[in-house]
């Protein structure tokens, strides 16, 4: 998905048969999507439209697991009443 689509996460979708959907428009603000949805419903009252939030995450790199056992061990030299408050 291109950069322009990432800037507009609010989508109006047209609900189609067999659990399919088609994106009708993308908007930066939910209010803009709601106003456009009202106009679409007035023009085509028999069709079903919905507003969804569709954030696009950039691809992430694989992170190797952290294997430092010294840091993962709990502190043993804490005061005995440290957690009692």
Phi, psi and omega per residue, in radians:
X1 nan 2.474 -3.043
X2 -1.463 2.997 -3.069
X3 -1.066 -0.658 -3.127
X4 -1.071 -0.703 3.125
X5 -1.195 -0.559 3.123
X6 -1.174 -0.460 3.136
X7 -1.352 -0.224 -3.086
X8 -2.160 1.456 -3.054
X9 -1.402 -0.293 -3.127
X10 -1.499 2.161 -3.081
X11 -2.117 2.530 2.914
X12 -1.800 2.202 3.137
X13 -2.041 2.587 3.035
X14 -1.716 2.134 3.131
X15 -1.390 2.219 -3.105
X16 -1.985 2.907 3.105
X17 -1.091 2.769 3.084
X18 1.048 0.764 3.054
X19 1.002 0.552 3.089
X20 -1.788 2.840 3.127
X21 -2.590 2.764 3.115
X22 -2.350 2.277 3.126
X23 -1.339 2.118 -3.129
X24 -1.567 -0.683 -3.131
X25 -2.806 2.712 3.099
X26 -2.116 2.466 -3.060
X27 -2.404 2.649 3.105
X28 -1.393 -0.565 -3.087
X29 -2.089 2.514 3.128
X30 -1.111 -0.650 3.139
X31 -1.041 -0.684 3.106
X32 -1.131 -0.709 3.126
X33 -1.144 -0.705 3.134
X34 -1.134 -0.705 3.118
X35 -1.130 -0.725 3.124
X36 -1.183 -0.643 3.118
X37 -1.091 -0.719 3.108
X38 -1.066 -0.718 3.118
X39 -1.150 -0.730 3.125
X40 -1.099 -0.718 -3.136
X41 -1.171 -0.552 3.068
X42 -1.241 -0.653 -3.121
X43 -1.321 -0.647 -3.103
X44 -2.306 1.349 -3.071
X45 -1.200 -0.279 -3.110
X46 -1.506 -0.288 -3.130
X47 -1.582 2.661 -3.135
X48 -1.829 2.160 3.099
X49 -2.084 2.656 3.074
X50 -2.438 2.691 3.012
X51 -1.796 2.300 3.085
X52 -2.278 2.726 3.020
X53 -1.773 2.073 -3.032
X54 -2.162 1.373 3.133
X55 -1.262 2.466 3.133
X56 -1.909 1.993 3.109
X57 -1.548 2.406 3.060
X58 -1.191 2.685 3.140
X59 -1.054 2.408 -3.141
X60 -1.848 2.676 3.116
X61 -1.482 2.687 3.068
X62 -1.190 2.333 3.114
X63 -1.855 2.256 3.130
X64 -1.314 2.542 -3.129
X65 -1.119 2.569 -3.137
X66 -1.449 2.176 -3.020
X67 -2.024 0.261 -3.108
X68 -1.399 1.802 -3.071
X69 -1.236 -0.510 -3.097
X70 -1.115 -0.667 -3.128
X71 -1.353 -0.514 -3.085
X72 -1.346 -0.281 -3.134
X73 -1.353 2.462 3.127
X74 -1.231 2.685 3.095
X75 -1.199 2.333 3.125
X76 -1.876 -0.176 -3.084
X77 -1.742 0.395 3.112
X78 -1.393 2.703 3.082
X79 -1.075 2.430 -3.075
X80 -1.008 -0.537 -3.123
X81 -1.682 0.319 -3.057
X82 -1.052 -0.700 -3.066
X83 -1.603 -0.055 -3.114
X84 -1.659 1.804 3.071
X85 -2.592 nan nan
